[in-house]
Amino acid sequence: MKSCRVPHHVLLLLILMFITVSESTSTTVWVKFNQSADLPCVWKCSGLVKWTLNSNQSDVVAECNQTSCRSLKEGFKMSHDQTLTITAVDDSKRGLYTCWCGDRDVEAVHLSIETLISLVQINPGEDLNLDLHLSDGVKVIFKGGDSDPHGEEICSVDKSSLHCTDEYRPRTSLSNTVLTLRGVKSTDDGIYMVRDTGTKEDLHIYTVSV
C-alpha cells in the first residue's frame, strides 16, 4: 500500500481551521436594581490587574497591583482576589466588563439587572407615568387586548429625543427618563415593556389596569 505525505504547512492550516483559541471566558451576573454585585476574575495574574467597562482598555474602573488596589471611578472597588464589586447597581452600570492581566483580556462578565415588575391601577383620564430608566437607546412596547400578540412599539428614545407613533404622539411627553401618557383610556389597558435596544433586555414591565 502506498502512503502519502502531507506537507507540514497543510497540516498546520488544517490544525488552525479546527482549533479556536480564546484568551477570555464570558459569564453573566444578574442582580437586582440598587444592590451590590461581585464580578469574578478567576484568571490568576501576577502583574497589574484591571477592570474596564465595555471592553475599552482605557476605560478603567478599578485596578490592583501586588501591593495595593484602587478605584478609578465612584461606585467600584476591587479586592486582591481580583473581584470587582459594584456597590449599587443602576442602569448606567449594566453592560460588559473585562478583566485584564497586563495587556491581555482574560475574562469578560456581562452585568445584567433583573427586570422590574410594576402593577399600576389608574382611572380613565389620569396620566400614566412610565420610568424608562435610560435617556438613550430605549423603546416602549405595548401589548393590549386587540394588539399583536408580540406587542407593538409605540415609542422610542434616541439621545433624549422622543419618537412615538402617530396615535401616541399627541398624548406623550418625556421628562428626563419618565414617559408620560396623558388622559388614559380603556384601550390603554395592557402591558408596557421598557426595552433596552442595545442589549435587548427588558428593563421594566408595567401591567396597567384602567
C-alpha positions as CSV (number, residue, x, y, z in Angstrom):
1,M,0.0,0.0,0.0
2,K,1.3,3.4,-1.0
3,S,1.5,6.1,1.7
4,C,1.4,9.8,1.0
5,R,2.9,12.6,2.9
6,V,1.1,15.8,3.7
7,P,3.2,18.9,3.7
8,H,3.8,20.5,7.1
9,H,2.2,23.8,6.0
10,V,-1.0,21.9,5.0
11,L,-1.1,20.2,8.4
12,L,-0.7,23.5,10.1
13,L,-3.5,25.0,8.1
14,L,-5.8,22.1,9.0
15,I,-5.0,22.5,12.7
16,L,-5.7,26.2,12.6
17,M,-9.1,25.5,10.9
18,F,-10.3,23.2,13.7
19,I,-8.8,24.9,16.7
20,T,-10.1,28.2,18.1
21,V,-8.0,29.8,20.8
22,S,-9.6,32.4,23.1
23,E,-7.9,34.1,26.0
24,S,-11.0,35.2,27.7
25,T,-14.1,33.5,29.0
26,S,-17.5,35.0,29.4
27,T,-20.2,34.8,32.2
28,T,-23.3,36.7,33.1
29,V,-24.1,38.1,36.6
30,W,-27.7,39.1,37.4
31,V,-28.5,41.5,40.2
32,K,-31.5,43.4,41.5
33,F,-31.6,47.2,40.9
34,N,-29.6,49.2,43.5
35,Q,-28.0,46.1,45.0
36,S,-24.3,45.3,45.0
37,A,-22.7,42.9,42.5
38,D,-19.5,40.9,42.6
39,L,-17.8,40.2,39.2
40,P,-15.2,37.4,39.4
41,C,-11.9,37.2,37.6
42,V,-10.6,33.6,38.1
43,W,-7.5,34.0,36.0
44,K,-4.6,34.4,38.4
45,C,-2.4,37.2,37.4
46,S,1.0,38.1,38.9
47,G,1.1,41.6,37.5
48,L,-1.2,44.5,37.1
49,V,-4.9,43.5,37.0
50,K,-7.6,46.0,36.0
51,W,-11.3,46.0,35.2
52,T,-12.8,48.0,32.3
53,L,-16.3,48.7,31.0
54,N,-17.4,47.7,27.5
55,S,-14.0,46.2,26.5
56,N,-12.4,49.6,26.3
57,Q,-8.9,49.1,27.8
58,S,-8.6,52.8,28.6
59,D,-12.0,52.9,30.5
60,V,-10.6,51.5,33.7
61,V,-12.9,51.5,36.8
62,A,-10.5,49.8,39.3
63,E,-7.1,48.1,39.4
64,C,-4.8,46.2,41.6
65,N,-1.0,45.5,41.7
66,Q,0.8,43.2,44.0
67,T,0.7,45.7,46.9
68,S,-2.5,47.8,46.7
69,C,-5.8,48.3,44.9
70,R,-7.5,51.5,43.9
71,S,-10.8,52.6,42.4
72,L,-10.7,55.0,39.5
73,K,-14.5,55.6,39.3
74,E,-17.0,56.1,42.1
75,G,-19.1,53.1,42.9
76,F,-16.5,50.5,42.2
77,K,-14.0,48.7,44.4
78,M,-11.6,45.9,43.8
79,S,-10.0,43.3,46.1
80,H,-6.8,41.4,45.9
81,D,-8.6,38.2,44.7
82,Q,-9.3,40.3,41.6
83,T,-13.1,40.5,42.2
84,L,-14.7,43.7,41.1
85,T,-17.5,44.9,43.4
86,I,-20.1,47.4,42.2
87,T,-21.6,48.9,45.3
88,A,-25.0,49.9,44.0
89,V,-26.0,48.8,40.5
90,D,-28.1,51.1,38.4
91,D,-28.8,51.2,34.6
92,S,-25.6,53.2,33.9
93,K,-23.5,50.3,35.3
94,R,-25.1,47.5,33.3
95,G,-23.0,46.1,30.4
96,L,-19.9,44.1,29.6
97,Y,-16.9,44.3,32.0
98,T,-13.5,43.0,31.0
99,C,-10.7,41.8,33.4
100,W,-7.2,42.5,32.1
101,C,-3.9,40.9,33.1
102,G,-1.4,43.3,31.8
103,D,-2.5,43.8,28.2
104,R,-4.4,40.6,27.9
105,D,-8.2,40.4,28.3
106,V,-8.6,37.3,30.4
107,E,-12.2,37.4,31.4
108,A,-15.5,39.0,30.3
109,V,-18.5,39.4,32.6
110,H,-21.8,40.7,31.4
111,L,-23.7,42.6,34.2
112,S,-27.5,42.4,33.8
113,I,-30.2,43.9,36.1
114,E,-33.3,41.8,36.8
115,T,-36.4,43.2,35.1
116,L,-38.5,45.4,37.4
117,I,-42.2,44.5,37.5
118,S,-44.9,47.0,38.4
119,L,-48.7,46.7,38.7
120,V,-50.5,50.0,38.0
121,Q,-54.1,50.8,38.7
122,I,-55.2,54.0,37.1
123,N,-58.5,55.8,36.4
124,P,-59.7,56.9,32.9
125,G,-58.5,60.5,32.2
126,E,-55.4,60.3,34.5
127,D,-51.8,60.4,33.3
128,L,-49.7,57.3,33.2
129,N,-46.0,57.8,34.0
130,L,-43.5,55.1,32.8
131,D,-39.9,55.3,34.0
132,L,-37.7,54.3,31.1
133,H,-34.5,54.3,33.2
134,L,-32.4,55.4,30.2
135,S,-32.3,58.6,28.1
136,D,-30.9,56.9,25.0
137,G,-31.4,53.6,23.2
138,V,-34.8,52.5,24.8
139,K,-38.2,51.7,23.4
140,V,-41.7,51.0,24.8
141,I,-43.7,48.0,23.5
142,F,-47.4,47.8,24.2
143,K,-49.4,44.6,24.4
144,G,-53.2,45.2,24.7
145,G,-56.3,43.1,24.2
146,D,-56.5,43.8,20.5
147,S,-52.8,44.3,19.7
148,D,-50.3,42.0,18.1
149,P,-49.5,39.0,20.5
150,H,-45.9,40.1,20.3
151,G,-46.7,43.7,21.1
152,E,-46.2,46.8,19.1
153,E,-43.6,49.5,19.5
154,I,-45.3,52.8,20.4
155,C,-42.4,55.0,21.4
156,S,-38.6,55.1,21.4
157,V,-36.0,57.4,22.8
158,D,-32.8,58.2,20.9
159,K,-30.3,60.7,22.5
160,S,-33.0,62.1,24.8
161,S,-35.3,62.7,21.8
162,L,-38.8,61.1,22.0
163,H,-40.3,59.4,18.9
164,C,-43.8,57.9,19.0
165,T,-46.3,56.6,16.5
166,D,-48.9,58.9,15.1
167,E,-51.5,57.5,17.5
168,Y,-49.5,58.2,20.6
169,R,-47.5,61.3,19.6
170,P,-50.2,63.9,20.7
171,R,-50.6,62.3,24.1
172,T,-47.0,61.7,25.1
173,S,-44.1,63.7,26.6
174,L,-40.7,63.0,28.0
175,S,-39.1,64.5,31.1
176,N,-35.7,63.1,31.9
177,T,-36.3,59.4,31.7
178,V,-40.1,59.5,32.5
179,L,-42.5,59.0,29.7
180,T,-46.0,60.4,30.3
181,L,-49.1,59.1,28.6
182,R,-51.8,61.7,29.1
183,G,-55.5,61.0,29.6
184,V,-55.5,57.3,29.6
185,K,-58.5,55.4,28.1
186,S,-59.8,51.9,28.5
187,T,-57.9,50.9,25.3
188,D,-54.7,51.8,27.2
189,D,-55.2,48.8,29.5
190,G,-52.4,46.2,29.0
191,I,-48.7,45.5,29.3
192,Y,-46.0,48.1,28.7
193,M,-42.5,46.8,28.2
194,V,-39.5,49.1,28.5
195,R,-36.7,47.5,26.5
196,D,-33.0,48.4,26.0
197,T,-32.5,48.5,22.3
198,G,-28.8,47.7,22.7
199,T,-28.9,44.7,25.0
200,K,-32.5,43.7,24.0
201,E,-33.2,43.3,27.8
202,D,-36.5,44.4,29.3
203,L,-35.7,47.0,32.0
204,H,-39.2,47.4,33.3
205,I,-42.6,45.7,32.7
206,Y,-45.8,47.6,33.7
207,T,-49.1,45.8,33.9
208,V,-51.7,48.7,33.7
209,S,-55.3,48.3,34.6
210,V,-57.6,51.2,33.6
